[in-house]
């Protein structure tokens, strides 16, 4: 059995998993290994993207003239290419394409990501969305797909981007409401999500990657910035409950990320560092436990996001 020329391998996984991301490229920078693996194993994999990424930084000179609207349309094509590489064929724009606009982001006095001033937000900005309205769009998807696992960002959105934080809020609210039979029965039969996860930076390898990068002449941070960066990107390693190894999907994950050409410059030191981190032994996509069925007890993080779940329903 083949999908886009990629062997599906073990197709015995009848699990269902749903990822919620804020912009095109987020799925490829943060979940490409997991998406690729579970598609290959035959699981039902759904991706929900909340905005078109209209406010993203354009890294290709020939496209620098794009308006936000034009960039959004272009990024639809980039996302489609990335999904084809990973084999994902179930993708949903939250509320429909363009229902919510990329909010953009600002930097505070310490250089950390933060929301722009209210008066600078674009019309329809996701950051300003009515939480219940946005959550109900996701409730409908959850009740229809009935995922065993839902994954989105942590409370800080990984690094403070307002749309990531909003995606976290919407996902938390939607997973709760989806399981309440009296809430909007018109959106489908209630479904209690068995396990909710937050994606996080893999601090188990992040610090090693910084040292390896320095050895290769890539030093993204001075000492003070490095410590701040580690704090911003770090979860307590003891709280990481699962790490999905890149393994045989590392090259596929990298190819998917590079499909987002407007946003990713492979010659940039940050993305070179990203590839170093992906190539380290033990590297993989890390997750925190948020709600539902805990992972089985083990000496280290689980390597399967479905571990310990009953997949018969």
RADARA-V639827 format. One record per helix or strand. SS is the DSSP state (H for helix, E for strand). FROM is the first residue (numbers start at 0). TO is the last residue. If there is no record, write none. Layout:
BEGIN
SS/FROM/TO  SS/FROM/TO
END
This chain:
BEGIN
E/1/2  E/5/6  E/15/20  H/25/29  H/31/39  E/43/48  H/60/62  H/67/85  E/90/92  E/100/100  E/105/106  E/112/113  H/117/119  E/124/124  H/125/127  H/130/144  E/148/151  H/161/177  H/184/186  E/194/199  H/202/214  H/222/232  H/236/238  E/239/244  H/246/257  H/268/278  E/283/291  E/301/301
END
